[in-house]
């Protein structure tokens, strides 16, 4: 059996909604192939959650029909964060969890990602097997009429998740006296995030909480924290919390309106847990995109940094393999396996708020734990991502790496979710970093067009 993965990317199946591969037909086939593989007994269970995109109304019934046709029951959760699906997959003892979301992407995109019965995302090998089953056809997977599954809605899915998240906050603490601005990106957390902070005692200002199907991530949320920063300053709030469309990532803003990325959050939590002897393996797992400043800071705390390819699923795989309990991405995925099986923006924000309560100091003093090295990232749109194999591009990359020397880093990678190539460089000198990134971006862009 081949192990190619042409349908699945770094985080499930993703693309423009109602175009291949994100179509109702493919959703039906995906559900049939995946359901038959994970169905352990008659009337096994799949849970389906989604974000607020308009196309969710198309994909949800297609997935439901596919699961029912192979004999699986379905529980529909409605709009809930991705980590809620991971949690409910386990607590409902389901065979499979499904999230319909394109995370931080614009509303016109959508995606489908799966959780196994343990609440963790599927491995590359599992996704390869599903792709191969679809290629073979799924008609023979249909069950007799009397064995069809059933579907129902779980009305208290949001309430269960809210209580789950609140349990991650220290019982002896309260958020009373703190003012929090939360930007839900008009996404999956619009109904749960404000309640979590309010029920823990905070004064809450909520923005990005009026989804209309097309405004998800539009100039708001974790990928566009400027509006949040302005609101935090205007409200004289203690902290701003920006979630993305499916709320598995978070970007914070301090009381001065300064943005705090995932590297700073990981650094803060790692140092706290190390001192409390909670950090397993004295290590943090992050991707190749995390700032070198984080690595240097962790070293001063006696903590190692283990790097993986980009994608929170690869972070989680390394965490599970090495027995580590903290990892994440600069972009805001923070994974704490003491609590969750995937990134959870709300739980990460609560860990930071607990540190503010404990230290009784402003966020600008507590959360900025290291000075990041100058770093620049550009996304180059190309027709053919194999342009990276061109001899001229390879030579330019080698020359750029040599110019940065041992004190800098260069990371060039094709995106797993978009037709772009990411070019990132960091070093002690921003002028050199800019020169490297701009030069390589222009060369790759030109070569990418010529390849098309």
URUR-V792445 format. One line per field, one symbol per residue. burial: 1 if it has 9 or more other ideal C-beta (glycine too) atoms within 8 Angstrom, else 0. Layout:
BEGIN
burial = ???
END
This chain:
BEGIN
burial = 00001011011111101000011101111111111111100011111111111011011111111111111111111111111111111101011111111111101011111111101111000111111111000100100000011010010011011101110110001010011111111111110111111101110111111010101111011101101111111010111111111111111111101101111111111111110001111011111111111111111010111101011111111111010111111111111110011111111111111111100001110111010111111111010010110100110110010011000111111010100111111110000111111111101110111010
END
